[in-house]
C-alpha cells in the first residue's frame, strides 16, 4: 500500500516538475523572444519531418528485433509483429506513467505468445542495463570528439564561479577534489560496515546488475546482430536530431557533433520527467546555448523534436493497442479450438 502511494507521489512530483518547466520556459520569454520562437516554427521546413518519422519507426522496429534476440536463449521465438506492437504500446504507457510500459508489454506479449511474464521481465532488465552502458559510452564519445568545445565551456563556467566571490579558484578546486574523494571514501566505508542496509543493497544491486547485464550479452546466440541493432538504434536517434537541425534556419549550420551533445542531454531529459515533458525542450535549449543558438530558437527546436517523437508514440501506440487483438484473432481462435477438444 505504502509502496503504491510512494510511486503515485513520485509520479505526481516528476510530472509536476515537467509542467512547471513548460510554464517557466514560456513565462520567462520576452515579447521579442516569443516572436523569434514562433517565427522559428513558421519558417520551419516541415517536409523534413517525414524522414524523421521514418527513422523513428525504424529505430523502434530495430529495438523490437533486438528484444527478440534476447529471448532466443530462453527458447522463445515470438512473432516480430507482436514484439513491435507491444513495444509501441509500452512506449505509449511510459509516456503517461514511467515503467508501466515495461510491465504492459511483457504482459501483452506473454498473453498472445503464451510465454512466461517473469522471464520476459528478465530480458527487459538485461536490455535496460545494456542501454545504460551504451548511454555512458555515448557520453564519453561525445566529450572526446569535441573536447575543445567542452573544455572551453567548462573553463567559462569555472571562470564565472571563480569571479563570483573573492575565494581563489585554486582553493575552490582543491575543496571540490577533497569533497569528491571524501564522498567516495565514505561510500566505501558504508558498503563494508552496513552490507545489509536496504539502500546500500539497492545501490550494490544496481552496479552488479550493470555488470551482469554486460556479461549476459556474451551468452547470446547472435551477439554481432545484437550489437549491430544497438548501433543502428543510436544512429537513427542521432540522425533524427541532425536532420531536425536542417528543418530550421537558425540551426541549419550545426553539425553531427552538436547532434551528439543534444542527444546525450535529451536522453537524460526523457528520464527526468514522464515522456520528457518540459525537460526535453529545456535540456535541448541549454545544450544549444553552447553552440551559440539563442534560447528562443533552442526552445523551438526542442519543442519541434519532442513534439514529433511524442506524436509518433501516441499515434502509433494507440493504433498498435487497437490492432493487437485483431492481428492475433486467428491464433486465439485456434488456441480456443484446441482447448475445447
Secondary structure, 3 states (H helix, E strand, C coil): CHHHHHHHHHHHHHHHHHHHHHHHHHHCCCHHHHHHHHHHHHCCCCCHHHHHHHHHHHHHHHHHHHHHHHHHHHCCCCCHHHHHHHHHHHHHHHHHCCCHHHHHHHHHHHHHHCCCHHHHHHHHHHHHHHHHHHHHHHHHHHHHHCHHHHHHHHHHHHHHHHHCCCCCHHHHHHHHHHHHHHHHHHHHHHHHHCCCCHHHHHHHHHHHHHHHHHHHHHHCCCHHHHHHHHHHHHHHHHHHHHHHHHCCHHHCCCCHHHHHHHHHHHHHHHHHCHHHCCHHHHHHHHHHHCCCCCHHHHHHHHHHHHHHHHHHHHHHHHHHHHHHHHHCHHHHHHHHHHHHC
